[in-house]
Amino acid sequence: MKKNDKTAQMSIQVHESEVAIKRLREVNVPAFLDRWGPENVIQVYDPELGMRGVLVIDNTCLGPGKGGIRISPTVTPFEVFRLARAMTWKCALAGIPFGGAKSGIQVDPFKVDKIKMIKAFAKLITPYVPEKYIAAPDMNVGEKEIEAFVKTVGDLQGATGKPERLGGIPHELGTTGFGVGVALETSLKIISQKIGLPENLSEVRVAIQGFGNVGIGIAKYLAKKGATVIAINDMWGCIYDKDGIDIEAADKYSYATSEKQSIKNFEDARVIPRDDILKVDCDVFIPCACGDVLTLETAPYLKAKLVVEGANNSVTPDAEYMLFKKGTIVVPDFLANAGGVIGSYAEYKGMTIEEAFSLIESKIIANTKFVIRGYAESGCIPRKIAKELAEKRIIRAMKKGTSWAESQKNYGK
């Protein structure tokens, strides 16, 4: 064998080894156990449908684990664990009596009957619902799928984000996007001068990555406030207009499930490559789709001074630290996108839609002020401030052995 052939073969073997290690890490549950959890990792399988699902119940010291169901071909136990842990921090920071959990079904949502998949998954995890797990919508799961879920488990309290006719507050009403908007607006009022941005949303240029439930929600919020949304992307493409995109007209391309329905077909803006949204000259970047969008490789392209995480885990820790060092501030996911779970709590308590939005606004304003003022006064990265507050609440509950009933009485204190 020639030297070049041997070198090529060794390179292939090293790559295959790295891939194998990565895959092992994604399914090796003991590798991500720590003092906080997870308490349960349940993997289920329906051989007839080929449904592979996983439920991670991370920490329930404040109440039953709360978190959405996502359907994606990339779902792994480690990914679901990371999302469940984000929910642990999110619920604690929001001051609501829920713990952290998440679930996922590993399949391409555009190639299967999602309702059948949800029903099969619900049937297999029913013993955990709702005492230890309360579901909700997430990526590729909406109110129709949630309706199928609660009917299968036989308990309307088994999930939130249900249709209104079932007493629900659907996430399609924009609860998460609304909360992201409140976090952005509150942050600008506190640190606009410090980071060199206008204080008023009407003077801010925004790029939105992802145009599903969260993306369209924040886009509508920004349009109402007079902000200029200059770029939007989805799975298939990106549109750009330096003078601003008409959100009302673009709305018909939200929730796209195929390239034919994609935002790239919007005719009143220039189409650019999907991932070029990271290179757009904007003031604020809002990732609203999948995780790990901003990494050490992609974050250097970013021109925004402020990132507000509409999606969970959209910025890797290394990338966030790099951005922080160069003066770009990240409003962390478990603070900024808590509108969905706060709205879920309102639904769980039987509140009206109006009461839910009021609760979202008040809680996110209060928490954003605490975190962003803490950054402005101490120079400490916002995520650290937010996480320390969440940890403090969880530690207190763990030490006291706080029951669900007690946490209901004392939530938010």
JOKAMO-V858973 format. One record per backbone hydrogen bond with DSSP energy under -0.5 kcal/mol. NH is the residue of the N-H (numbers start at 0). CO is the residue of the C=O. If there is no record, write none. Layout:
((NH CO) (NH CO))
//
This chain:
((5 1) (6 2) (7 3) (8 4) (9 5) (10 6) (11 7) (12 8) (13 9) (14 10) (15 11) (16 12) (17 13) (18 14) (19 15) (20 16) (21 17) (22 18) (23 19) (24 20) (25 21) (26 22) (26 23) (27 23) (28 26) (30 27) (31 28) (32 29) (33 36) (36 33) (38 56) (39 56) (41 54) (42 40) (43 52) (45 50) (46 44) (49 45) (50 45) (51 49) (52 43) (52 50) (53 103) (54 41) (55 101) (56 39) (56 54) (57 55) (57 99) (58 99) (62 59) (64 131) (65 98) (66 133) (68 135) (69 102) (70 138) (71 69) (71 104) (74 71) (77 25) (79 75) (80 76) (81 77) (82 78) (83 79) (84 80) (85 81) (86 82) (87 83) (88 84) (89 85) (90 86) (91 87) (92 88) (93 89) (94 90) (94 91) (95 90) (97 95) (98 63) (99 58) (100 65) (101 55) (102 67) (103 53) (104 69) (105 51) (106 71) (106 104) (108 106) (110 107) (113 111) (116 112) (117 113) (118 114) (119 115) (120 116) (121 117) (122 118) (123 119) (124 120) (125 121) (127 124) (128 125) (131 127) (132 127) (133 64) (134 157) (137 140) (140 137) (145 141) (146 142) (147 143) (148 144) (149 145) (150 146) (151 147) (152 148) (153 149) (154 149) (157 154) (158 155) (159 134) (165 162) (166 163) (167 162) (172 169) (173 170) (177 173) (178 174) (179 175) (180 176) (181 177) (182 178) (183 179) (184 180) (185 181) (186 182) (187 183) (188 184) (189 185) (189 186) (190 186) (191 187) (194 190) (195 191) (196 191) (202 199) (203 200) (205 227) (206 283) (207 230) (208 206) (208 285) (209 207) (209 232) (215 211) (216 212) (217 213) (218 214) (219 215) (220 216) (221 217) (222 218) (223 219) (224 220) (225 221) (225 222) (226 221) (227 203) (228 226) (229 205) (229 227) (230 205) (231 238) (232 207) (233 236) (237 271) (238 231) (239 269) (240 229) (243 240) (244 228) (246 244) (249 245) (250 246) (251 248) (252 249) (253 250) (254 210) (255 252) (260 257) (261 258) (264 261) (265 262) (268 265) (269 239) (271 237) (275 272) (276 273) (277 274) (278 275) (279 276) (281 279) (282 204) (283 204) (284 305) (285 206) (286 284) (287 208) (291 312) (292 313) (293 313) (294 292) (298 294) (300 297) (301 298) (302 279) (304 282) (305 282) (306 328) (307 284) (308 306) (308 330) (309 286) (309 307) (310 286) (313 310) (315 293) (319 315) (320 316) (321 317) (322 318) (323 319) (324 320) (325 321) (326 323) (327 322) (328 304) (328 326) (330 306) (330 328) (331 329) (334 331) (335 331) (336 332) (337 334) (339 336) (341 337) (342 338) (343 339) (344 340) (345 341) (346 342) (347 343) (348 344) (349 346) (350 345) (355 351) (356 352) (357 353) (358 354) (359 355) (360 356) (361 357) (362 358) (363 359) (364 360) (365 361) (366 362) (367 363) (368 364) (369 365) (370 366) (371 367) (372 368) (373 369) (374 370) (375 371) (376 372) (377 373) (378 374) (383 380) (384 380) (385 381) (386 382) (387 383) (388 384) (389 385) (390 386) (391 387) (392 388) (393 389) (394 390) (395 391) (396 392) (397 393) (398 394) (399 395) (400 396) (401 396) (406 402) (407 403) (408 404) (409 405) (410 406) (412 409))
//
